[in-house]
């Protein structure tokens, strides 16, 4: 906010803004807008250049367009229903072959080998703990009684009659 205030009162003559902050700026008296890249969304371009030439004033918008951005240019021209005038680069202009970190394309691929490591033993089939190694043998009521009292359960002696 301090930077915008300094730009409005003339202390700063240049303001560098992202698309997000530029949408919220309500500045008058902006003479030039310079786009170092073409936005992927044509509406963002309209918001960018809309900072200049307000209230009947004149303004200049300069956009650097690379061949990779030609499709974006076509979409912007369709939205504006107007051709963007293209001027050639000045003669003798040196264009560096050295790429900035942002210009270097980084290809990120997932390493699938890590995901499917060959294991000698599948994790789902682990050794049971000692308490779970019991054999599931069904005990009858008589067997349970024998274990509990140390003698078989009887119905008593048969009466002789």
LOTOR-360105 format. One line per field, with one value per residue (C-alpha): x, y, z; residue number from 1. Coordinates in nm, 2 decimals. Example, Ala and Ser with C-alpha at 12.3 -4.5 7.8 and 13.67 -1.06 7.14 Angstrom:
BEGIN
u	[1.23, 1.37]
v	[-0.45, -0.11]
w	[0.78, 0.71]
pos	[1, 2]
//
This chain:
BEGIN
u	[0.00, 0.29, 0.44, 0.11, 0.07, 0.42, 0.34, 0.02, 0.18, 0.47, 0.75, 0.79, 0.76, 0.75, 0.52, 0.57, 0.25, 0.13, -0.20, -0.36, -0.27, -0.32, -0.69, -0.74, -0.55, -0.76, -0.49, -0.53, -0.27, -0.08, 0.09, 0.25, 0.18, 0.46, 0.38, 0.69, 0.48, 0.14, -0.12, -0.28, -0.62, -0.73, -0.93, -0.61, -0.46, -0.76, -0.71, -0.35, -0.38, -0.69, -0.46, -0.37, -0.57, -0.85, -1.10, -1.03, -0.65, -0.40, -0.20, 0.05, 0.06, 0.37, 0.37, 0.66, 0.52, 0.73, 0.63, 0.53, 0.26, 0.10, -0.21, -0.26, -0.23, -0.50, -0.73, -0.67, -0.74, -1.06, -1.18, -1.09, -1.22, -0.91, -0.57, -0.27, -0.03, 0.31, 0.63, 0.97, 1.25, 1.50, 1.80, 2.11, 1.92, 2.12, 1.91, 2.08, 2.10, 2.14, 1.82, 1.70, 1.59, 1.23, 1.29, 1.46, 1.20, 1.20, 1.04, 0.92, 0.84, 0.74, 0.97, 0.74, 1.02, 1.00, 0.63, 0.66, 0.97, 1.02, 0.99, 1.10, 0.80, 0.47, 0.38, 0.03, 0.14, 0.35, 0.42, 0.15, 0.22, 0.25, -0.10, -0.26, -0.09, -0.35, -0.52, -0.89, -1.00, -1.36, -1.41, -1.73, -1.91, -1.78, -1.42, -1.45, -1.59, -1.31, -1.05, -1.21, -1.28, -1.03, -1.29, -1.54, -1.90, -2.14, -2.51, -2.48, -2.52, -2.80, -3.05, -3.10, -3.44]
v	[0.00, 0.23, 0.17, 0.24, 0.56, 0.67, 0.60, 0.81, 1.11, 1.10, 0.99, 0.67, 0.70, 0.32, 0.06, -0.31, -0.52, -0.87, -0.95, -1.01, -0.67, -0.49, -0.58, -0.39, -0.08, 0.23, 0.46, 0.77, 0.95, 0.63, 0.71, 0.37, 0.01, -0.23, -0.61, -0.83, -1.13, -1.20, -1.33, -1.66, -1.52, -1.23, -1.07, -1.02, -0.83, -0.60, -0.54, -0.46, -0.21, -0.06, 0.12, 0.37, 0.61, 0.65, 0.93, 1.03, 1.07, 0.92, 0.62, 0.38, 0.00, -0.19, -0.57, -0.79, -1.09, -1.40, -1.66, -1.89, -1.64, -1.59, -1.79, -1.56, -1.26, -1.40, -1.46, -1.10, -0.95, -1.15, -1.02, -0.66, -0.70, -0.51, -0.59, -0.52, -0.31, -0.49, -0.30, -0.47, -0.47, -0.19, -0.27, -0.36, -0.48, -0.77, -1.05, -1.26, -1.64, -1.68, -1.79, -1.67, -1.93, -1.86, -1.92, -2.26, -2.53, -2.78, -3.12, -3.29, -3.66, -3.90, -4.19, -4.48, -4.72, -4.60, -4.67, -5.03, -5.14, -5.52, -5.65, -6.00, -6.03, -5.84, -5.61, -5.75, -6.09, -6.04, -6.28, -6.32, -6.21, -6.49, -6.43, -6.46, -6.79, -7.00, -7.27, -7.20, -7.54, -7.55, -7.66, -7.83, -7.73, -8.05, -7.98, -7.62, -7.76, -8.01, -7.73, -7.52, -7.78, -8.04, -8.32, -8.40, -8.28, -8.56, -8.57, -8.74, -9.11, -9.30, -9.42, -9.78, -9.87]
w	[0.00, 0.08, -0.27, -0.44, -0.23, -0.33, -0.70, -0.68, -0.51, -0.76, -0.53, -0.73, -1.11, -1.17, -1.03, -1.09, -1.02, -1.06, -1.23, -0.89, -0.75, -1.08, -1.07, -0.75, -0.84, -0.92, -1.05, -1.27, -1.47, -1.57, -1.90, -1.98, -1.91, -2.01, -2.03, -2.02, -2.09, -2.24, -1.99, -2.07, -2.00, -2.24, -1.96, -1.76, -2.05, -2.05, -1.68, -1.73, -2.01, -1.85, -1.60, -1.88, -2.08, -1.83, -1.82, -2.18, -2.13, -2.37, -2.27, -2.42, -2.37, -2.47, -2.48, -2.56, -2.75, -2.83, -3.10, -2.82, -2.71, -3.06, -2.95, -2.65, -2.88, -3.11, -2.81, -2.69, -3.03, -3.05, -2.71, -2.79, -3.15, -3.25, -3.39, -3.17, -3.38, -3.40, -3.43, -3.51, -3.25, -3.30, -3.52, -3.34, -3.04, -2.87, -2.74, -2.48, -2.52, -2.14, -1.98, -1.65, -1.39, -1.48, -1.85, -1.80, -1.86, -1.58, -1.66, -1.35, -1.38, -1.10, -1.04, -1.07, -0.98, -0.62, -0.60, -0.71, -0.53, -0.56, -0.21, -0.10, 0.13, 0.07, 0.36, 0.38, 0.48, 0.79, 1.07, 1.33, 1.68, 1.95, 2.09, 1.75, 1.66, 1.84, 1.63, 1.61, 1.76, 1.87, 2.22, 2.33, 2.65, 2.81, 2.71, 2.85, 3.18, 3.20, 3.15, 3.41, 3.68, 3.60, 3.56, 3.30, 3.34, 3.42, 3.46, 3.79, 3.84, 3.69, 3.94, 3.96, 3.96]
pos	[1, 2, 3, 4, 5, 6, 7, 8, 9, 10, 11, 12, 13, 14, 15, 16, 17, 18, 19, 20, 21, 22, 23, 24, 25, 26, 27, 28, 29, 30, 31, 32, 33, 34, 35, 36, 37, 38, 39, 40, 41, 42, 43, 44, 45, 46, 47, 48, 49, 50, 51, 52, 53, 54, 55, 56, 57, 58, 59, 60, 61, 62, 63, 64, 65, 66, 67, 68, 69, 70, 71, 72, 73, 74, 75, 76, 77, 78, 79, 80, 81, 82, 83, 84, 85, 86, 87, 88, 89, 90, 91, 92, 93, 94, 95, 96, 97, 98, 99, 100, 101, 102, 103, 104, 105, 106, 107, 108, 109, 110, 111, 112, 113, 114, 115, 116, 117, 118, 119, 120, 121, 122, 123, 124, 125, 126, 127, 128, 129, 130, 131, 132, 133, 134, 135, 136, 137, 138, 139, 140, 141, 142, 143, 144, 145, 146, 147, 148, 149, 150, 151, 152, 153, 154, 155, 156, 157, 158, 159, 160, 161]
//
